[in-house]
Amino acid sequence: MTPNVRRFLSASLVLHVYDQPRVILQLAASGFAPDQLDETLTVTCDGEPLEITEVTTEAQTRVHLFTARPGQVMIDYRATVEGRGALLVPTAADAIVYLRPSRYAESDRLAAFAQNTFGDVVGTRARIAAVVAWTNSHLDYVIGSSRPIDGAVDTMLSRQGVCRDFAHLVIALLRSLDIPARLAAVYAPGLSPMDFHAVAEVIVDGAWIIVDATGLAPRSSMLRIATGRDAADTAFASVYGGAVDFWETTVSAVIDGYLPLDDPDGTFSLT
C-alpha cells in the first residue's frame, strides 16, 4: 500500500444501560497509527454527553473509559487516517510473553497435535504458512457459530467460527511450534460482512507480520486498534458493575481509491 493511502473509519454502538456500569472501549486507532490522524469520539446518554477518560496500554492500545447512566447510550467514533506509522520491532519481552498459553489460545493443550501435524515442516515461514493453510481449509467461517467463551480448543473441535476463532487457533498452533504469536483487533477495509476484525501477528525475521487464515480482507489495508495475547485483551467493549444490552453495532472501514488485492505469499505488517 502506498504511504499516502487514506482510510475512513467509523464505529457506532447503541446500548441500553441499567444501573451505572463502567464501560471500557477499544475502538480507536492504536497509538502506532500515523501522525496524520483526524478523529472524534463521542458518548451520550439520552442525548447528554458523558465524560470520557483515555488510557494507553503498554501495547499502545488506546482505551476509553466512562461511567454510564441508565438509559440509551450512543457511542460514535470516526477517523480519517493517512499514511502508515513506523513498523514495530519485537522486543525481547515479546518473544517470551507471546510464546505462553493464554485464556483463548491454549497452546499447551494443542502441542501434541501441532507437533504431529506440522513438526516435519522445516523453517519458520514454512511452518507459519502451513498452519494458516491448514486452518483456512479445515474451518468454516460461520457467523454466530461460536460463543464469547470459546477458545482455540473449542474451535478445533467444532471446526467452525468467526475471525477471532480463526486467529486464536492460528496463534495457539504457532505457539505450540515455538513461534511467538499474538492477536490484533483491526479495522479491515474490504471485509465482508463488515465488522471489527481479528488477525494473528507472528515474529518473523525481527518483525511482526500479519497472518489471516480467513482471507476475507487485504492485509495491506488493515489498521490496528488493539493488541494482546488474545481476545481477552482486545475486546471492543467491556462492561463492569452493571448490566447493558447491546442494541446495535455498526462498523465501516474504506480506503480512498482502489482496494488492493491480497497476495497470499506477500508479507505485510500492521502499524
Secondary structure, 3 states (H helix, E strand, C coil): CCCCCEEEEEEEEEEEEECCCEEEECCCCCCCCCCEEEEEEEEEECCEECCCEEEECCCCCEEEEEECCCEEEEEEEEEEEECCCCCCCCCCCHHHHCCCCECCECCCCCHHHHHHHHCCCCCHHHHHHHHHHHHHHHCEECCCCCCCCCCHHHHHHHCEECHHHHHHHHHHHHHHCCCCEEEEEEECCCCCCCCCEEEEEEEECCEEEEECCCCCCCHHHCEEEEEECCHHHCCCEEEECCEEEEEEEEEEEEECCCCCCCCCCCCCCCC
